[in-house]
């Protein structure tokens, strides 16, 4: 039996009920598929049964990559690299349906990278079906005026429509993680705020949420030098806290920040 590596955040999904639920989310016959972190190939086998047109897997662990090669031969194309080192926009000339039991220690980094690198006209994926630590998933799908609302929420909802599929108990994995997981479904939005540089949204939210329990007066003045006209234009109350501003306000703040510096 392959031993899971803690350093890579490995927990192998083996619960067939959950695997079947994942497979039923999207029709993939004759479609192009990418799986991130296939592990020992339990989900991989089920994906192959659905007869995808092309099937890529990214597996950083060389031992697992060799196991998958022996198990599936040329039925899948194995990319034995770190997903964070790969330019996802060049993985395929056709859009991909993406599955991923993401390593919990880098899941937010992966998602943030993908969002910030999304092409404005054509995305490299048609949907993402991803597993996260439940605590992280709760942050992704939260709304403003809640404790979970933050930078990741604002970034993810900028470019993606998000739906929670289900929570998953630790017993569905080997070895058992100490926490619950959640399965999320993402699709690219057709309409969204356009920025000159998406990293400015990351900057704005980082500064505002640096002290999330404090009023936004200080971060606003740091970025906009007490711009009274902007306060009035966006209807901002400087006594609010970062979690009290909705998605659109942060997108408008980012655009105003870019306009002031152009």
C-alpha positions as CSV (number, residue, x, y, z in Angstrom):
1,X,0.0,0.0,0.0
2,X,1.2,3.5,-0.9
3,X,1.8,5.5,2.2
4,X,0.4,9.1,2.2
5,X,2.9,11.9,2.6
6,X,2.0,14.5,5.2
7,X,4.4,16.9,3.5
8,X,2.2,16.9,0.4
9,X,-1.1,17.0,2.3
10,X,-2.2,13.6,0.9
11,X,-5.5,12.1,2.0
12,X,-6.8,9.6,-0.6
13,X,-10.5,9.5,-1.3
14,X,-11.9,6.0,-1.4
15,X,-15.6,6.3,-0.4
16,X,-17.4,5.0,-3.5
17,X,-20.6,6.9,-2.7
18,X,-18.8,10.2,-2.7
19,X,-16.8,9.3,-5.8
20,X,-20.1,8.4,-7.6
21,X,-21.6,11.7,-6.5
22,X,-18.6,13.6,-7.9
23,X,-18.9,11.7,-11.3
24,X,-22.6,12.6,-11.6
25,X,-22.0,16.3,-11.4
26,X,-20.9,16.9,-15.0
27,X,-21.3,14.9,-18.2
28,X,-17.8,14.3,-19.5
29,X,-18.2,11.7,-22.3
30,X,-16.0,12.9,-25.2
31,X,-14.9,15.9,-23.2
32,X,-11.4,16.9,-22.1
33,X,-10.7,16.3,-18.4
34,X,-8.0,17.3,-15.9
35,X,-7.6,15.7,-12.5
36,X,-5.4,17.3,-9.9
37,X,-3.8,15.1,-7.3
38,X,-5.3,11.7,-8.4
39,X,-3.5,9.9,-5.6
40,X,-4.0,6.1,-6.0
41,X,-6.5,6.6,-8.9
42,X,-9.9,5.8,-7.3
43,X,-11.7,8.7,-8.9
44,X,-9.5,8.4,-12.0
45,X,-10.9,4.9,-12.7
46,X,-14.5,6.2,-12.5
47,X,-13.7,9.2,-14.8
48,X,-12.3,6.8,-17.4
49,X,-15.5,4.8,-17.3
50,X,-17.3,7.9,-18.6
51,X,-15.1,7.8,-21.7
52,X,-13.6,11.3,-21.8
53,X,-11.9,12.4,-25.1
54,X,-8.7,13.4,-23.4
55,X,-7.6,12.8,-19.8
56,X,-4.7,14.7,-18.2
57,X,-3.6,14.2,-14.6
58,X,-1.2,16.3,-12.6
59,X,0.6,14.3,-9.8
60,X,3.6,15.8,-8.0
61,X,4.5,12.6,-6.1
62,X,6.8,10.5,-8.4
63,X,5.9,7.2,-6.6
64,X,2.2,7.9,-7.2
65,X,2.9,9.0,-10.8
66,X,4.6,5.6,-11.4
67,X,1.7,3.7,-9.8
68,X,-0.8,5.5,-12.0
69,X,1.3,4.7,-15.1
70,X,1.3,1.0,-14.3
71,X,-2.4,1.1,-13.5
72,X,-3.7,3.0,-16.5
73,X,-0.9,2.8,-19.1
74,X,-1.7,5.2,-22.0
75,X,-5.3,5.8,-21.0
76,X,-4.2,9.0,-19.2
77,X,-1.5,11.5,-19.7
78,X,0.5,11.9,-16.5
79,X,2.2,15.2,-15.7
80,X,4.6,14.6,-12.9
81,X,4.9,18.2,-11.7
82,X,3.8,20.6,-9.0
83,X,0.5,22.2,-10.1
84,X,1.7,25.6,-8.7
85,X,4.6,25.5,-11.2
86,X,2.4,24.8,-14.2
87,X,0.9,27.5,-16.5
88,X,-2.6,26.1,-16.6
89,X,-3.5,28.2,-19.6
90,X,-1.3,26.0,-21.7
91,X,-2.4,22.6,-20.5
92,X,-4.8,22.1,-23.4
93,X,-5.9,23.9,-26.5
94,X,-9.5,22.9,-25.6
95,X,-11.4,23.7,-22.4
96,X,-11.1,21.2,-19.5
97,X,-13.4,19.9,-16.9
98,X,-11.3,19.9,-13.8
99,X,-11.5,17.6,-10.8
100,X,-9.3,18.0,-7.7
101,X,-8.9,16.6,-4.2
102,X,-6.6,19.5,-3.5
103,X,-3.9,19.3,-0.9
104,X,-5.3,21.3,2.0
105,X,-2.0,23.1,2.7
106,X,-2.0,24.7,-0.8
107,X,-5.7,24.7,-1.8
108,X,-6.2,28.4,-1.4
109,X,-3.0,29.2,-3.2
110,X,-4.0,27.0,-6.2
111,X,-7.5,28.5,-6.5
112,X,-6.2,32.1,-6.1
113,X,-3.5,31.5,-8.8
114,X,-6.1,30.1,-11.2
115,X,-8.5,33.1,-10.7
116,X,-5.8,35.7,-11.1
117,X,-4.5,34.1,-14.3
118,X,-7.9,33.6,-15.9
119,X,-8.0,34.9,-19.5
120,X,-10.5,37.7,-20.0
121,X,-12.0,36.2,-23.2
122,X,-11.7,32.5,-22.9
123,X,-11.1,30.4,-19.8
124,X,-9.0,27.2,-19.9
125,X,-11.8,25.3,-17.9
126,X,-15.5,25.0,-18.3
127,X,-15.9,24.1,-14.6
128,X,-14.0,23.2,-11.5
129,X,-15.1,20.3,-9.2
130,X,-12.9,20.7,-6.2
131,X,-12.6,19.5,-2.6
132,X,-11.5,21.8,0.2
133,X,-11.1,21.7,3.9
134,X,-14.7,22.6,5.1
135,X,-13.4,25.7,6.9
136,X,-11.9,27.0,3.6
137,X,-15.0,26.1,1.6
138,X,-17.1,28.0,4.1
139,X,-15.0,31.1,3.5
140,X,-15.3,30.7,-0.3
141,X,-19.1,30.6,-0.3
142,X,-19.8,33.1,2.5
143,X,-21.5,36.4,2.1
144,X,-20.7,39.9,3.4
145,X,-21.7,40.7,7.0
146,X,-20.5,37.2,8.1
147,X,-17.4,36.2,10.0
148,X,-16.2,33.9,7.2
149,X,-16.3,36.7,4.6
150,X,-12.9,37.8,3.5
151,X,-10.2,38.1,0.8
152,X,-10.7,34.6,-0.6
153,X,-14.5,35.1,-0.8
154,X,-14.2,38.3,-2.7
155,X,-11.6,37.0,-5.1
156,X,-13.4,33.7,-5.8
157,X,-16.8,35.4,-6.4
158,X,-15.2,38.0,-8.7
159,X,-14.8,35.5,-11.6
160,X,-16.8,32.4,-10.6
161,X,-20.3,31.2,-9.8
162,X,-20.0,28.8,-6.9
163,X,-22.2,26.1,-5.6
164,X,-21.7,23.8,-2.6
165,X,-22.3,20.1,-3.5
166,X,-21.9,18.4,-0.1
167,X,-19.8,18.0,3.0
168,X,-17.6,14.9,3.3
169,X,-16.7,13.1,6.5
170,X,-13.1,12.2,7.4
171,X,-14.0,8.5,7.2
172,X,-14.2,8.9,3.4
173,X,-10.4,9.3,3.2
174,X,-7.3,7.3,3.9
175,X,-5.6,8.3,6.1
176,X,-8.5,10.1,7.9
177,X,-8.0,13.8,8.1
178,X,-8.9,15.5,11.4
179,X,-11.4,17.8,9.7
180,X,-14.4,17.6,7.4
181,X,-14.1,18.4,3.8
182,X,-16.5,20.1,1.3
183,X,-17.1,19.6,-2.4
184,X,-17.6,22.8,-4.4
185,X,-18.6,23.4,-8.0
186,X,-17.3,26.5,-9.9
187,X,-18.2,27.9,-13.3
188,X,-16.7,31.0,-15.0
189,X,-18.9,34.1,-14.9
190,X,-19.9,35.7,-18.2
191,X,-20.2,39.2,-16.7
192,X,-17.6,40.5,-14.2
193,X,-15.7,43.6,-13.3
194,X,-12.7,44.2,-15.6
195,X,-9.4,45.4,-14.0
196,X,-6.2,46.5,-15.6
197,X,-4.4,44.2,-13.2
198,X,-6.3,41.6,-11.1
199,X,-3.5,41.7,-8.5
200,X,-4.8,45.1,-7.5
201,X,-8.0,43.4,-6.2
202,X,-5.7,41.2,-4.1
203,X,-3.9,44.3,-2.9
204,X,-7.0,46.2,-1.9
205,X,-8.5,43.2,0.0
206,X,-5.2,42.5,1.7
207,X,-4.9,46.0,3.1
208,X,-8.6,46.2,4.1
209,X,-8.6,42.8,5.8
210,X,-5.2,43.2,7.5
211,X,-7.1,44.3,10.7
212,X,-10.5,42.8,10.0
213,X,-12.0,43.7,13.4
214,X,-11.1,47.4,13.1
215,X,-12.9,50.1,11.2
216,X,-12.0,50.7,7.6
217,X,-11.1,54.4,8.0
218,X,-7.3,53.7,8.3
219,X,-7.0,51.3,5.3
220,X,-9.2,53.6,3.2
221,X,-7.1,56.7,4.0
222,X,-3.9,54.7,3.3
223,X,-5.2,53.8,-0.2
224,X,-7.2,56.9,-1.1
225,X,-5.9,59.7,1.1
226,X,-9.3,60.6,2.7
227,X,-10.9,61.1,-0.7
228,X,-14.3,62.5,0.4
229,X,-15.7,62.5,-3.1
230,X,-15.1,58.7,-3.4
231,X,-16.6,58.1,0.0
232,X,-19.8,59.9,-1.2
233,X,-19.7,58.2,-4.6
234,X,-19.6,54.7,-3.2
235,X,-21.7,55.4,-0.2
236,X,-19.0,54.1,2.2
237,X,-19.3,54.4,6.0
238,X,-15.7,54.6,7.3
239,X,-17.0,53.3,10.7
240,X,-17.8,50.0,8.9
241,X,-15.5,46.9,9.3
242,X,-14.1,45.1,6.2
243,X,-16.7,42.3,6.4
244,X,-19.5,44.9,6.1
245,X,-18.6,45.9,2.5
246,X,-20.1,43.8,-0.2
247,X,-18.4,42.3,-3.3
248,X,-19.3,45.1,-5.6
249,X,-17.9,47.7,-3.3
250,X,-14.5,46.0,-3.3
251,X,-14.6,45.7,-7.0
252,X,-15.4,49.4,-7.4
253,X,-12.7,50.3,-4.9
254,X,-10.2,48.4,-7.0
255,X,-11.3,50.1,-10.2
256,X,-11.1,53.5,-8.5
257,X,-7.6,52.6,-7.2
258,X,-6.5,51.8,-10.7
259,X,-8.0,55.0,-12.2
260,X,-6.2,57.2,-9.6
261,X,-2.9,55.7,-10.6
262,X,-3.3,55.7,-14.4
